[in-house]
Amino acid sequence: METKQGTDLPSPYQLQRGSTLDHAKLLKFMQLTYQELFPEQSDFSHLKKTVSQYFSAKTPLWWIILEEDKLPSVSPVACLWMGTGIDQVTGDRYGHIFLIYVMPQHRRRGLATQLINQAKTWVISQGNHQLGLQVFDINQPALNLYDNLGFKTQSRFMFKSVQ
């Protein structure tokens, strides 16, 4: 696994490229994200299907770990999962952030910003020119971060119950 100290990543953190063997870790981080945002819901078993269906070598994963945790069983403190999408207005491919999550005790240290910088680097390496993501309206800290980093709302994803 490739590990590097990001130039702007604060010590003692390191960026590490994930592998396609990281299904269980990715699923854990997805569950943490949804449990935090929707504490009244207890069943997130459907996330396992999402990971099984979409996680591959074409949807790369990065972890932020603590420098001293270089063992294979390392417990990451932050996660970035990427993929691609097609802009429905222009038809251009773009990099899409599927998941970005920082453990609560490691927040407000610039880790999410560095993961977004990693996302930009990957997007450029793929020959794309845009970076997109989806964020829940109730996630105000994430909305603030994305606003501060220059993301702009292009569309709204809306639902209506029909029962």
N, C-alpha and C positions, 0 to 999 in steps of 0.2 A: 504494500500500500504506500502510495506517495504521500509524504508528510512534508509540509513546509511552513516556516514561520512567515506569515504575511508581513509585508513591510509596514502596514498600518495596524496589524493585529496586536493588541496589547499583550505584554508578557503576563502570565505564563501560557498563553493560548497558542495553539497551532492549528492550521487548516490541514485536513487529511481527506484525500479522495476516498470515497466509499467504493464498495464493490457490489456486484450483483448477488453476493452472498449475504448482504446486509438486510434481507427482508424483515427479519424479526426486529432489528433496531429501528428501521424505518417505520414499521407498524407501531412500535411503542411510541415514537415521537408523534405520529399522526393521532394516536389515541390521547396522548397528553394534550395536544392542541385542542381537540374537540371536547375533552373532559373539562378543560379550563374554560372554554367559551360557553359550553352547554352543561353546567353541573347538574341540572335537573334530569338529564338523560343518562341512562346507565348502560345502554346497549349500543356499542359501536362496532359490533362484529362485522358489519358490512365493509369496514375499512380494509379488512384482510383481502376481500375480493378486489378492491381497488388496487392494492399493492400487487397482488398476483397478476392482475390484468395489465397494468401499465408500467411496472418497474422492470427496466431492462438496461442493457448496455447503452441504448439510445436515450435513456432518461437518467442522466448522471446524478450522483449524490455526493455531497461533501459534508464532512463533520468538522466541528471545532472541538478539539480535545485540549486537556491540560498537558503541558509539556512533559510532566512526569509520567503520564499515562500512555505509554507507547506499546502496551501489550495488546495482543489480538482481542482480549476480552474488555477492552477499554469502554468506559461509559462516557459517551460524548455529552457535551454541554449545549450543543447547538447543531442544527441540521439545515441543509438546503437541498431540495430535490427539484431538478429542472426537467424540462421537456420542450417541445416546440408546438406551436399552433399556427393557424393561418388567419391573418387579419381578414375579417369578413367584408371590410370596406375596400381594401386595396388588393387583396389576394396574396400579399407578401407573407412569407414565413417570419415568425418571430420567436424569440425565446420566452418560455412561459415558466414562471415559478409555481410549481405544484405545492410546495410546502417550504415554509421557513419558520423555524421555531427555535427559541432560546429558552433554556431552563430559567425559571423565575429568579433563582439566586445569582444568575450570571447576566441579568439584564442591565441596561443603562451603562454598558461598557463599550459600546460601539460594535458588538459582535454581529448584530443583524445588518448594520451598514456594511461591514466587511463581507458578509455573505452576499449581499446585493452587489458589491463590487466584483466578487467572484462570478456571480451570475452574468454581469456585464461582460467580463472577460470571456466567459464561455460563449455567450451570444455572438460576440465579435469573431471568435474562432470558428464559429459555424457559418460565418458569412451573412449573418442577420444584422438588422439595424434597429430593432425594437425589443423591448423587454416588457412583458405583461404579467399580470397576476390578478387573482381574485381575492377579495378580502371581505369579511363579514362586517356589516354596518355596526354591529355591537362591539367590534374590536377597535376602540378609539385609539389606544396606543399605537397600533399598527397603522391606522389611518393617518395619524400625526406623522409617523416616521416616513411613510410613502409620500405624503404631501411635502414634507421637508426635503425629500430626495428628488422632487420634481416629477413624480408620477401624476398623471391627469386622468380623470374619469373619462372613458370613451363610451361606455354603455352601462346599463344596469341589468343585472340578472334578477328577474322577478318571478315570484310564484303566487298562485292563488289556489286555495283549497277548493276542490269541487265536490266534496262530500256533503 
